[in-house]
Amino acid sequence: MLCLRAIRPFSWRVFHFRPFSFEPLISQMNNCTDEEQIFGLIEKNKSLLSEKQVGCALSMLWQFQKQKTSSVKNVDCVRNHPQFLTLCNLATTKMGFMSDSTLVNVLYIIQQFGIEAHDSLVEALVTEAWRRLERFDISVLSKFSSCLADQHLHYSPLMGKIADIVNRNLENIQDLRSLSVLMVSISSLISQRFQEKLVNKAELLFDTMDSSQVNTARRIVQFLRNIRYRYYPLLERCNKVFLSNMNHLDLDSISKILSLYYSLQFHSFEFILMTKKRLTEMIPLFDHPASCVKLFVALGPMAGPEEKKQLKSTILLMSEELTGQQALAVMGAMEEMESRNSRLIKKITSILHKHLDNYKPVELLRITQALTFLHFQSKELFVRLRELLLSYLKVSVIPSEISILVYALSMLPSAHLDEVRMSQIEAVLPQCDLHDLNIFAASVLRCIQYDHMYLDNIPGKQLKVLQKLDHYGHQRLQECKSLNLLWEEVKSLKGDWFADSLLEETVVTLQRLMDEINYINVAGIASFISRTNYLSTSLLDKIASVVLQQIEKIHPFAILAIILPFSTLNYDPPQWDEFFGTCIQHLNSYLSVLDPLVLVFLGYSLATLQYFPEDLLKTIFNIKFLARLDSQLELICSSLNMTVQFRLMELNRAVCLECPEYQIPWFHDRFCQQHYNKDFGSMNGGQQQIYKMLAEVLGGINFVKASVLTPYYYTIDFECILDKRRNPLPYGSHNTTLEKLPKIHLESNTQIAGSRLPPGAEKIALEFLDSRAFCRNIPHLKGKSAMKKRHLEILGYHVIQIPHFEWNSMALSTRDARMDYLRERIFGEGKS
């Protein structure tokens, strides 16, 4: 009896206010064509509306918005309508009766209409959803996690609960679309082991996904970006989805994908080529500032000259309508495009100046960097920038934010920090990671340079801060117990302070933790070593060992990064033939897939190591491949373009000299002639002194040549000829002076040296090697200089390489000592 009495009020509460039939009203809503019709139905039936009808009405309102372009959406108008408020009130009273999917869908739509997270309705909906969380199916759970992410609750206990539910039920999840949403939402607070489980699950379910699900593929790439994991197998499969749907991708989707690829440093030539074509077709379609800015940012860096001109003209025409954020995006794209359009720079800068007070610290840094790169000068703007940065700095307590502000201040024309600011830096150093310490060090060094140059004074406080930076940097490295944590901090470190103060300790720490090197992090560690030029044989041996043991788990896209340190530092690991053979064999099936740029760099790196795989070379020196390479060169910045062309030339030269049996022709005469005509110039003071000494040692200036261009376009510092009795032979009359070098002859330059010399005579090439020719930590010749010596010897030269550490040593501090040294190196028995 007591049970029945308890049930009666509940049944009355549930059913008393419902209409006898709600289907006709829902049918009417589904037949509506605009918001006013929906609002009309609500006004007439608000006392009778059920929870399902409330959900349907909100769904229809949002459906209308999704069908509109960004320029005609009227979210504010809908949100402020009296009947929308009625719907919100009804949702508040009826949420307890809503199904799980309706409840979460109402929350999602309410947020899409801009209702703030602190609104009582949003809070009530979230609370109700939290209460039901364990019973949500995967699709409802994924949508709810997306709602929480929109409220920036990535680190909340509620998101942690969702992550736990996903972890417990991962084996049973079969819907990749819902899983991809959850992966993005929970990515900020899950362990590395859980990350790997999600990656494996996504890979397992990928074949079940419809190939048209671009958004699912994009979310998977976003998840990989969030966890900073460049997992090539999934990236490659997602990329295929994007390529197959390119004709259906809109500007917004393409922009997001490009941004994700850039963050992951994932390069797909085919995607960029198709994207350029697709975006170029869109140029005439947009006349709204937001769309034009998005197109400028996406297409600008890869556009051809005509398209760039068109994009810049369009932005100039609508520059008065740009918001502060749009102007910032344009400025960033101009920096990436290496643009020097003074009119556009001036216009965008004036907009930035107008909105300067509204930017966050990291945005002020981006502005400062862009203005510096574009060589823009404005005293008024820089003064205001400095005032804003200092005002933020005075109240900031977060180490990463303080480092950003200090770095921006150090880039301004007057890079000076007073003692108060230096004390503020000093106070936060114990809380900093290596990345922040490196930024502080670069900033302090700039300030010291400025003070020394303009104030003729270096405050002791700055030197004290530098000492503390060294201390905390070493302390952090010595206390590090995880390779993955260390790698997150050191992978982007660069600059003088890191190289001079922390590099050696970093390598020691990597050696201490090298048992943690595996197929996931091996390419990153290898890239770090090649970038720092620090030869650690134990680390390189470990890398080679990991590759040989785990090659099946390493994606072919990572092979170039793995080979690079061995090539750069001129080091052959134990079982080097097996190591390089395994890497090449792993690559063979991907030769037609890899980007042309990657294959060129790969071929050059292997040639440096005297490794010439025939399949790779036949792929590169092929008309179709070279045409693809030309297409890709049009899409990249000028500096990278020139680097690629030089690497292709150097590979072509290496193959011609070391593998003539491949019968690959030399086709870089014109390229070399253009380059060396431009770059050949006068000798500097040091070279002139050496030239005079060599002339004296050899018997006169007609016995020595300076800045000689050899066959196949190598340049050597000095050249002389010795007969079979080791006596110098004079050149004919040549007009080399100390001020000007002779012009080179524009003809095919492939003749082997010595072919016209007297019997028994030989040409001597003298090369003065600076620090760039050697590893940073030991006097070990790097790969490029070793290859040059090898090639000069093939060309018939006897090569004498003179290291800087010998030439500038105390033993050779006098002119006479240097003269004796040169005599011994040139004429001494058995010297080389």
C-alpha atoms as one frame of an Amber mdcrd trajectory, in Angstrom:
protein
   0.000   0.000   0.000   2.812   2.416   0.845   4.450   1.543  -2.473   1.285
   2.361  -4.411   0.899   5.697  -2.607   4.457   6.590  -3.569   3.864   5.726
  -7.229   0.636   7.747  -7.678   2.147  11.261  -7.366   4.970  10.241  -9.685
   2.567   8.986 -12.382   0.520  12.195 -12.103   3.705  14.287 -12.439   4.794
  12.401 -15.525   1.578  12.192 -17.458  -0.751  14.969 -16.292   0.513  17.753
 -18.599   1.146  15.713 -21.710  -1.149  16.108 -24.751  -2.904  12.964 -25.884
  -0.834  12.923 -29.137   2.448  14.703 -29.804   3.216  13.160 -33.213   1.170
  15.660 -35.275   3.009  18.600 -33.703   6.408  17.030 -34.400   5.299  16.428
 -37.989   4.361  20.108 -38.250   7.791  21.094 -36.918   9.517  18.857 -39.457
   7.572  20.567 -42.232   8.576  24.085 -41.171  10.839  26.032 -43.539  12.188
  28.744 -41.236  12.630  29.762 -37.606   9.517  31.951 -37.434   7.268  28.995
 -38.218   8.886  26.991 -35.404   8.483  29.907 -32.989   4.839  30.250 -34.049
   4.137  26.626 -33.158   5.868  27.042 -29.791   3.841  30.126 -28.939   0.553
  28.346 -29.732   1.421  25.101 -27.931   3.824  26.049 -25.130   1.543  24.833
 -22.365   1.250  21.428 -24.065   4.826  20.817 -25.277   6.439  17.541 -24.193
  10.175  16.972 -23.639  10.408  15.255 -27.036   8.744  18.198 -28.789  11.117
  20.637 -27.031  14.069  18.588 -28.315  12.594  18.477 -31.836  12.009  22.250
 -31.906  15.619  22.971 -30.877  16.913  20.445 -33.431  14.981  22.144 -36.219
  16.257  25.595 -35.212  19.834  24.356 -35.350  19.200  22.537 -38.634  18.166
  25.835 -40.225  21.420  27.447 -39.034  23.579  24.641 -40.449  21.983  25.107
 -43.864  23.036  28.751 -44.010  26.383  30.166 -45.040  28.402  32.011 -42.397
  27.444  35.385 -43.850  23.677  34.870 -43.385  23.569  32.943 -40.111  21.426
  34.673 -37.487  22.362  32.861 -34.269  22.060  36.021 -32.148  18.616  36.799
 -33.529  17.350  33.301 -32.771  18.897  33.223 -29.291  17.278  36.542 -28.353
  13.801  35.568 -29.617  11.192  35.370 -26.786  10.101  31.884 -27.861  13.681
  30.615 -27.687  13.641  31.659 -24.025  10.377  29.752 -23.676  12.076  26.659
 -25.107  14.956  27.039 -22.627  12.525  27.292 -19.709  10.650  24.214 -20.908
  13.947  22.319 -21.285  14.786  23.182 -17.664  11.504  21.792 -16.333  11.347
  18.718 -18.556  14.986  17.547 -18.708  14.303  14.808 -16.132  11.893  13.157
 -18.586  14.167  13.435 -21.644  15.795  10.392 -23.152  19.608  10.280 -22.943
  20.064  11.252 -26.600  17.528  14.100 -26.362  19.126  15.443 -23.180  22.632
  15.600 -24.661  21.358  16.888 -28.002  19.563  19.764 -26.229  22.793  20.601
 -24.365  24.747  20.542 -27.629  22.272  22.815 -29.460  21.963  25.242 -26.549
  25.759  25.650 -26.598  25.816  26.091 -30.380  23.471  29.026 -29.948  26.003
  30.665 -27.643  24.438  30.054 -24.241  27.313  30.432 -21.752  28.586  27.535
 -19.634  27.620  29.332 -16.417  23.964  29.633 -17.501  21.664  27.751 -15.123
  20.179  25.653 -17.967  23.604  24.497 -19.193  24.696  23.695 -15.643  21.491
  21.725 -15.003  21.824  19.762 -18.259  25.471  18.894 -17.505  24.555  17.791
 -13.964  21.730  15.583 -15.238  23.992  14.064 -17.894  26.694  13.385 -15.280
  24.107  11.528 -13.184  23.278   9.260 -16.147  26.851   8.959 -17.475  27.398
   5.226 -16.907  24.336   4.273 -18.962  25.094   6.434 -22.016  25.704   4.542
 -25.234  28.849   5.391 -27.209  27.239   7.943 -29.560  25.590   9.879 -26.711
  28.800   9.732 -24.647  30.840  11.105 -27.550  28.457  14.011 -28.080  28.466
  14.834 -24.375  32.277  14.804 -24.321  32.232  17.245 -27.232  29.930  19.554
 -25.240  32.349  19.481 -22.297  35.277  20.187 -24.622  33.414  23.228 -25.963
  33.245  24.446 -22.352  37.055  23.957 -22.052  36.546  21.219 -19.454  39.322
  19.029 -20.925  40.943  18.507 -17.517  37.760  18.236 -15.432  36.884  15.231
 -13.208  33.863  14.663 -15.437  36.071  14.310 -18.541  38.270  11.979 -16.511
  35.204   9.848 -15.759  34.413   9.692 -19.485  38.003   8.617 -20.212  37.632
   5.848 -17.641  34.387   4.628 -19.242  36.050   4.576 -22.675  39.038   2.668
 -21.288  36.807   0.045 -19.650  34.655  -0.440 -22.735  37.202   0.032 -25.518
  37.099  -3.581 -26.723  33.343  -3.357 -27.325  33.366  -0.034 -29.227  32.781
  -0.561 -32.957  31.730   2.942 -34.049  34.863   4.809 -35.220  32.962   8.067
 -35.734  31.921   8.237 -32.072  35.295   6.935 -30.902  37.123   9.656 -32.870
  35.085  12.354 -31.081  35.915  10.802 -27.714  39.604  10.487 -28.619  39.862
  14.217 -29.274  37.883  15.136 -26.157  39.885  13.024 -23.680  43.308  13.425
 -25.340  44.565  15.954 -22.766  44.391  13.679 -19.729  45.174  10.123 -20.796
  48.383   8.146 -20.308  50.760   7.161 -23.094  49.668   3.551 -22.774  46.014
   4.554 -23.206  46.991   6.747 -26.165  48.581   3.734 -27.859  45.486   1.588
 -27.164  43.287   4.239 -28.819  45.606   4.485 -31.830  45.560   0.707 -32.261
  41.761   0.606 -31.917  41.324   3.385 -34.479  43.631   1.537 -36.876  41.646
  -1.673 -36.341  38.295   0.034 -37.027  39.509   2.165 -39.942  38.487  -0.342
 -42.613  34.930  -0.377 -41.226  34.615   3.349 -41.856  32.905   4.692 -44.963
  35.544   6.322 -47.173  33.454   9.503 -47.319  33.742  10.160 -43.560  36.168
  13.060 -43.868  35.330  14.441 -40.413  36.163  11.146 -38.724  39.542  11.041
 -40.483  40.162  14.686 -39.559  39.413  13.998 -35.887  41.872  11.094 -35.889
  44.559  13.420 -37.255  43.542  15.988 -34.628  43.949  13.367 -31.894  47.448
  12.534 -33.164  48.257  16.242 -33.159  46.938  16.613 -29.597  49.098  13.761
 -28.288  52.045  14.863 -30.499  52.372  11.476 -32.150  53.234  11.408 -35.850
  51.922   7.885 -36.413  52.426   7.411 -40.132  50.170   4.367 -40.782  47.062
   6.224 -39.565  48.131   9.540 -41.098  48.619   7.848 -44.446  45.182   6.228
 -44.339  43.505   9.482 -43.295  45.349  11.262 -46.092  43.877   8.802 -48.614
  40.391   9.656 -47.322  41.080  13.367 -47.825  42.452  12.789 -51.336  39.475
  10.675 -52.410  37.065  13.358 -51.166  38.998  16.428 -52.320  36.226  17.647
 -54.643  33.833  17.743 -51.675  36.136  19.464 -49.186  35.216  23.055 -48.415
  37.588  25.855 -47.454  37.052  25.318 -43.734  37.887  21.595 -43.903  40.995
  22.157 -46.023  42.226  24.891 -43.670  41.846  22.619 -40.642  43.642  19.712
 -42.318  46.534  21.918 -43.473  46.900  23.306 -39.959  46.967  19.801 -38.455
  49.514  18.572 -41.006  51.704  21.590 -40.289  51.615  20.914 -36.525  52.500
  17.257 -37.052  55.146  18.068 -39.680  53.425  15.570 -41.964  54.095  16.240
 -45.650  51.972  14.886 -48.483  52.900  16.151 -51.925  49.724  14.750 -53.502
  47.513  16.447 -50.902  49.262  19.812 -51.318  49.075  19.587 -55.114  45.358
  18.753 -55.120  44.680  21.311 -52.387  46.365  24.045 -54.392  44.184  23.236
 -57.416  41.013  23.108 -55.303  41.749  26.357 -53.441  42.748  28.188 -56.623
  39.315  27.348 -58.052  37.769  29.020 -54.989  39.473  32.417 -55.466  36.591
  34.005 -57.449  33.934  32.524 -55.138  34.544  34.518 -51.964  33.893  38.176
 -51.257  33.453  38.007 -47.482  36.455  39.054 -45.314  36.420  35.929 -43.115
  36.451  33.560 -46.098  39.022  35.598 -48.010  41.385  35.644 -45.035  41.007
  31.878 -44.589  41.755  31.377 -48.295  44.766  33.730 -48.118  46.216  31.810
 -45.154  45.627  28.371 -46.710  46.576  29.063 -50.336  49.084  31.920 -50.013
  52.191  29.921 -48.984  51.753  27.406 -51.844  50.322  29.712 -54.533  52.060
  30.669 -57.769  53.011  34.304 -58.546  49.702  35.136 -60.252  47.565  33.623
 -57.515  49.596  35.412 -54.827  49.113  38.717 -56.614  45.367  38.082 -56.839
  45.100  37.117 -53.157  47.038  40.171 -51.987  44.892  42.486 -54.123  41.707
  40.988 -52.652  42.955  41.389 -49.065  43.980  44.980 -49.786  40.531  45.797
 -51.151  38.732  44.574 -48.037  41.429  45.454 -45.487  39.212  48.090 -43.840
  36.721  45.359 -42.897  39.260  43.019 -41.268  39.044  42.252 -37.556  42.111
  42.166 -35.328  42.269  38.347 -35.453  41.922  38.306 -39.237  44.742  40.850
 -39.590  46.916  38.690 -37.339  46.228  35.629 -39.512  47.116  37.577 -42.674
  50.367  38.818 -41.113  51.349  35.259 -40.169  50.661  34.030 -43.709  52.713
  36.892 -45.183  55.629  35.852 -42.990  55.316  32.266 -44.245  55.073  33.528
 -47.846  58.199  35.679 -47.317  56.141  38.550 -48.710  57.720  41.955 -49.215
  54.592  43.800 -50.420  55.176  47.058 -48.552  51.688  48.411 -49.204  49.968
  45.333 -47.777  52.402  45.130 -44.849  51.723  48.761 -43.982  47.958  48.290
 -44.218  47.835  45.114 -42.099  50.204  46.645 -39.561  47.914  49.653 -39.132
  45.024  47.260 -38.320  47.203  45.374 -35.845  48.162  48.680 -34.214  44.496
  49.644 -33.870  43.648  46.346 -32.112  46.913  45.973 -30.196  45.282  46.315
 -26.754  43.063  43.275 -27.427  45.787  40.736 -28.142  46.999  38.060 -25.729
  50.705  37.725 -24.852  51.324  34.883 -27.307  49.659  36.927 -30.067  51.844
  39.924 -29.247  54.855  37.639 -29.655  53.600  36.488 -33.061  53.163  40.108
 -34.111  56.666  41.007 -32.935  58.199  38.031 -34.768  56.329  38.799 -37.993
  57.280  42.498 -37.933  60.918  41.569 -37.331  60.944  39.024 -40.165  59.261
  41.436 -42.587  61.718  44.239 -41.618  58.884  46.619 -40.769  59.895  49.762
 -38.881  57.507  51.916 -36.851  58.739  53.654 -33.724  55.196  54.398 -32.542
  54.074  50.771 -32.931  57.167  49.352 -31.226  56.802  51.780 -28.294  53.182
  50.704 -27.814  54.144  47.045 -28.129  56.785  47.462 -25.444  54.303  49.204
 -23.117  51.768  46.387 -23.513  54.320  43.620 -23.048  55.654  45.263 -19.885
  52.150  45.772 -18.506  51.394  42.050 -19.006  54.768  41.124 -17.516  54.172
  43.109 -14.320  51.122  41.009 -13.409  52.056  37.629 -14.895  52.982  34.710
 -12.614  52.956  31.798 -15.087  56.504  30.808 -16.172  55.586  29.947 -19.788
  53.732  33.260 -20.206  56.582  35.240 -18.629  59.031  33.561 -21.025  56.873
  34.565 -24.007  56.649  38.175 -22.844  60.382  38.444 -22.135  61.232  36.875
 -25.503  58.984  39.375 -27.330  60.563  42.280 -25.434  64.042  41.070 -26.381
  63.111  41.153 -30.080  62.117  44.827 -30.027  64.603  47.471 -31.227  65.454
  48.496 -27.641  66.074  45.072 -26.103  66.669  46.171 -22.516  65.267  44.701
 -19.309  65.710  46.502 -16.015  66.751  44.858 -12.761  63.149  44.440 -11.579
  62.274  42.362 -14.644  65.490  40.369 -14.296  64.535  39.581 -10.695  61.116
  38.432 -11.905  62.791  36.044 -14.370  65.131  34.781 -11.661  62.208  34.075
  -9.322  60.400  31.723 -11.745  63.429  29.749 -12.975  62.960  26.840 -10.497
  59.501  26.220 -12.000  60.638  26.224 -15.655  61.101  23.313 -18.019  63.981
  23.220 -20.508  61.909  24.881 -23.216  61.168  27.916 -21.023  64.768  28.059
 -19.757  65.999  28.120 -23.361  63.645  30.994 -24.220  64.795  32.970 -21.177
  68.452  32.366 -22.081  67.973  33.580 -25.665  66.203  36.701 -24.355  68.837
  37.509 -21.712  71.658  37.048 -24.234  69.932  39.500 -26.603  69.595  42.018
 -23.781  73.264  41.602 -22.858  74.244  42.193 -26.480  72.076  45.325 -26.647
  73.395  46.716 -23.366  76.992  46.077 -24.420  76.478  47.690 -27.809  74.364
  50.724 -26.909  74.819  51.280 -23.183  78.463  50.133 -23.024  77.546  48.249
 -19.891  76.514  44.725 -18.862  74.597  44.734 -15.558  75.742  42.048 -13.135
  72.148  40.936 -12.645  71.989  39.651 -16.221  75.147  37.587 -15.796  73.782
  36.197 -12.520  70.555  35.140 -14.265  72.594  33.395 -16.985  74.497  31.446
 -14.321  71.217  30.394 -12.696  69.841  29.345 -16.085  72.844  27.042 -16.499
  72.331  25.651 -12.999  68.621  24.882 -13.378  69.105  23.494 -16.883  71.730
  20.996 -15.688  69.662  20.158 -12.618  66.572  19.388 -14.693  68.542  17.108
 -17.027  70.234  15.252 -14.175  66.914  14.636 -12.416  65.117  13.402 -15.546
  64.079   9.749 -15.307  61.973   9.294 -18.457  63.147   9.512 -22.060  59.689
  10.461 -23.312  59.422  13.345 -20.834  62.940  14.474 -21.719  62.176  14.287
 -25.418  59.110  16.525 -25.083  61.350  19.231 -23.584  64.450  18.988 -25.767
  63.109  18.184 -29.241  62.654  21.843 -30.226  65.641  23.299 -28.351  68.135
  25.295 -30.378  70.308  28.391 -30.120  73.703  29.331 -28.706  72.856  28.870
 -25.030  71.593  25.330 -25.466  74.535  24.350 -27.690  77.148  25.896 -25.386
  75.678  25.136 -21.975  73.348  22.135 -22.120  74.053  20.045 -25.213  76.734
  17.856 -23.657  74.631  17.212 -20.526  71.613  16.477 -22.767  73.556  13.833
 -24.675  74.764  12.319 -21.383  71.123  12.126 -20.240  70.056  10.539 -23.534
  72.830   7.951 -23.123  71.649   7.244 -19.583  68.084   6.675 -20.796  68.860
   5.094 -24.162  67.381   1.709 -23.198  64.005   3.452 -23.623  64.667   4.167
 -27.318  62.124   2.223 -29.378  60.354   2.226 -32.751  58.130   5.124 -31.663
  60.813   7.639 -30.665  63.857   6.430 -32.635  63.308   8.784 -35.601  62.916
  11.788 -33.300  66.097  11.012 -31.359  67.968  10.527 -34.651  66.730  13.910
 -35.931  67.892  15.599 -32.739  71.404  14.136 -33.097  71.746  15.195 -36.734
  70.522  18.694 -35.875  73.005  19.168 -33.039  76.043  17.751 -34.936  77.097
  15.963 -31.730  78.663  12.565 -32.416  77.724  10.019 -29.769  78.686   6.603
 -31.108  76.819   4.810 -28.319  73.557   6.582 -29.187  73.969   5.958 -32.921
  74.817   2.289 -32.274  71.656   2.010 -30.151  69.573   3.613 -32.922  70.963
   1.139 -35.467  70.267  -1.762 -33.094  66.647  -0.668 -32.495  66.071  -0.305
 -36.234  67.423  -3.780 -36.981  65.293  -5.329 -34.219  62.057  -3.394 -34.806
  62.149  -2.476 -38.510  58.695  -3.989 -39.149  57.155  -1.494 -36.691  58.927
   1.532 -38.209  57.092   3.280 -41.013  59.091   3.908 -44.221  58.329   7.642
 -43.904  60.651   7.696 -40.849  63.685   6.147 -42.580  65.161   9.449 -43.809
  65.244  10.880 -40.277  66.926   7.696 -39.025  69.649   7.682 -41.691  70.374
  11.412 -41.482  72.687  11.484 -38.391  74.863   8.679 -39.808  75.181  10.636
 -43.050  75.701  14.057 -41.483  78.236  12.873 -38.900  80.026  10.411 -41.223
  79.589   7.396 -38.962  79.173   3.721 -39.864  77.607   1.651 -37.063  78.548
  -1.974 -36.429  76.912  -4.150 -39.106  76.536  -1.005 -41.195  75.869  -2.964
 -44.379  72.992  -4.858 -42.759  71.664  -1.649 -41.193  71.545   0.391 -44.411
  70.416  -2.609 -46.441  67.513  -3.198 -44.050  66.491   0.474 -44.258  66.565
   0.487 -48.075  64.716  -2.811 -48.383  62.030  -1.417 -46.069  61.709   1.609
 -48.357  61.561  -0.120 -51.741  57.811  -0.705 -51.815  57.241   2.979 -50.927
  59.466   4.598 -53.573  56.445   5.575 -55.676  54.596   6.951 -52.630  57.223
   9.076 -50.881  57.385  12.788 -51.609  59.942  13.734 -54.297  61.734  16.005
 -51.795  62.143  13.134 -49.340  63.620  10.858 -52.018  66.143  13.513 -53.078
  67.306  14.068 -49.485  67.374  10.302 -48.929  69.453   9.675 -52.048  71.914
  12.433 -51.095  72.256  11.155 -47.497  73.027   7.637 -48.688  75.480   8.923
 -51.317  77.352  10.747 -48.553  77.814   7.341 -46.936  78.950   5.786 -50.265
  75.701   3.854 -50.487  74.016   3.894 -53.907  70.881   1.682 -54.067  70.072
   1.171 -57.743  66.267   1.092 -57.384  66.265   4.427 -55.531  68.548   6.085
 -58.086  66.517   4.795 -61.034  63.387   6.214 -59.368  64.993   9.639 -58.875
  66.771   9.999 -62.226  63.631   9.504 -64.229  61.815  12.057 -66.389  58.436
  11.527 -64.676  59.958  11.830 -61.223  61.853  15.021 -62.108  58.609  16.500
 -63.483  56.885  15.700 -60.149  59.802  17.275 -58.318  59.484  20.453 -60.400
  55.792  20.603 -59.485  56.626  20.289 -55.796  59.359  22.939 -55.977  56.690
  25.426 -57.052  54.825  24.841 -53.778  57.638  25.471 -51.285  59.488  28.526
 -50.009  62.502  29.854 -51.932  65.119  28.802 -49.362  63.933  25.159 -49.255
  63.561  25.196 -53.046  67.231  26.119 -53.462  68.347  23.546 -50.887  66.507
  20.770 -52.760  68.030  21.832 -56.097  71.523  21.761 -54.583  70.953  18.331
 -53.046  69.780  16.972 -56.404  72.871  18.449 -58.099  75.166  16.969 -55.431
  73.486  13.564 -55.773  73.820  13.750 -59.572  77.524  14.587 -59.172  78.113
  11.776 -56.656  76.472   9.171 -58.914  78.416  10.331 -61.985  81.730  10.168
 -60.115  81.232   7.066 -57.955  78.833   4.953 -60.023  79.570   5.595 -63.710
  78.267   2.071 -64.458  74.706   3.342 -63.829  75.138   5.614 -66.880  73.199
   8.452 -65.309  74.034  11.651 -67.224  75.324  14.871 -65.678  72.619  17.493
 -66.331  73.479  20.331 -63.962  75.899  22.420 -66.045  73.482  25.296 -66.524
  72.366  25.297 -62.881  75.977  25.372 -61.651  77.040  28.054 -64.109  74.202
  30.315 -62.984  75.019  29.748 -59.329  78.796  30.074 -59.477  78.700  33.104
 -61.763  76.581  34.767 -59.101  78.565  33.607 -56.062  82.193  33.830 -57.157
  83.771  36.935 -55.624  86.829  38.430 -54.013  88.938  36.864 -51.264  88.624
  37.995 -47.679  91.553  39.196 -45.579  92.401  35.771 -44.141  92.426  34.144
 -47.584  94.663  36.890 -48.949  97.205  36.239 -46.162  97.225  32.494 -46.905
  97.502  33.228 -50.633 100.634  35.329 -50.017 102.170  32.628 -47.800 101.480
  29.907 -50.370 102.991  32.077 -53.111 106.116  32.471 -50.986 106.311  28.754
 -50.164 105.809  27.698 -53.795 108.022  30.349 -55.413 105.633  33.046 -56.668
 102.022  33.885 -57.381 102.152  32.090 -60.742 102.603  28.788 -58.842  99.270
  28.959 -56.997  95.606  29.530 -57.887  92.934  30.718 -55.461  89.214  29.836
 -55.413  89.466  27.250 -58.151  86.411  25.726 -59.809  87.060  22.020 -60.452
  85.384  19.656 -62.880  81.807  18.969 -61.705  81.810  22.367 -59.985  83.549
  21.807 -56.704  85.269  24.914 -55.364  88.622  24.560 -53.633  90.442  27.249
 -51.688  93.859  26.908 -53.370  95.430  24.775 -56.062  99.020  24.092 -57.104
 100.852  21.559 -59.299 103.895  19.474 -58.306 106.001  17.553 -60.778 107.197
  14.004 -60.180 110.146  15.349 -58.125 107.735  17.324 -55.875 108.768  20.635
 -57.392 106.120  23.326 -58.041 105.108  23.905 -61.662 104.027  27.392 -62.765
 100.671  28.092 -64.358 100.628  30.129 -67.535  99.909  33.826 -67.278  96.665
  34.227 -65.396  95.196  37.382 -64.041  94.362  36.314 -60.513  94.881  39.216
 -58.137  94.301  39.578 -54.450  91.214  41.670 -55.069  89.429  39.903 -57.879
  89.094  36.335 -59.089  88.947  35.358 -62.754  85.607  34.702 -64.417  84.752
  31.060 -64.909  84.371  29.603 -68.380  80.789  28.712 -69.266  81.343  25.279
 -70.773  80.734  21.675 -69.795  82.891  21.182 -66.724  83.512  17.436 -66.337
  87.121  16.936 -67.418  89.255  14.947 -64.964  92.142  16.891 -63.402  95.624
  15.823 -64.496  94.663  14.771 -68.023  96.831  17.573 -69.479  99.667  17.506
 -66.918 103.236  16.352 -67.564 103.888  12.682 -66.740 104.167  12.100 -62.991
 102.816  15.542 -62.055  99.789  15.955 -59.817  97.414  18.698 -58.837  97.225
  19.588 -55.150  93.953  20.855 -53.643  94.407  22.764 -50.374  91.214  23.036
 -48.318  91.008  25.098 -45.128  88.274  23.556 -43.006  86.381  25.657 -40.474
  84.346  24.324 -37.533  81.359  23.508 -39.766  83.330  20.665 -41.366  83.662
  18.782 -38.057  81.407  17.293 -35.421  80.681  19.660 -32.583  82.304  17.624
 -29.823  85.283  15.917 -31.501  87.549  16.644 -34.516  85.772  14.060 -36.669
  85.192  15.054 -40.300  81.503  15.293 -41.218  79.952  13.507 -44.152  79.800
  16.349 -46.643  83.508  17.249 -46.275  84.508  13.583 -46.414  82.524  13.135
 -49.638  84.145  16.223 -51.165  87.631  14.833 -50.403  86.645  11.504 -51.951
  85.334  13.167 -55.102  88.344  15.450 -55.520  90.568  12.383 -55.351  88.454
  10.703 -58.052  88.939  13.868 -60.115  92.695  13.425 -59.870  93.601  15.743
 -57.001  95.845  15.074 -54.064  93.779  16.656 -51.282  95.332  18.409 -48.298
  92.717  19.362 -45.694  93.904  21.873 -43.086  91.638  21.912 -39.983  90.926
  25.214 -38.258  92.011  23.815 -34.886  95.497  23.166 -36.297  95.812  26.382
 -38.300  94.661  28.542 -35.362  96.557  26.627 -32.670  99.207  28.100 -30.401
 101.824  26.005 -32.218 101.070  27.961 -35.415 100.705  31.380 -33.799 103.573
  32.916 -35.794 103.894  33.470 -39.529 107.097  31.406 -39.712 105.424  28.469
 -37.990 102.558  28.576 -40.477 105.017  28.742 -43.388 106.828  25.661 -42.085
 103.491  23.901 -41.601 102.486  24.603 -45.230 105.855  23.383 -46.525 105.521
  20.159 -44.546 101.945  19.512 -45.690 102.701  20.220 -49.365 106.185  18.732
 -49.778 106.516  16.351 -46.798 106.822  12.655 -47.500 103.696  10.621 -46.811
 101.656  13.694 -45.779  98.047  14.110 -46.850
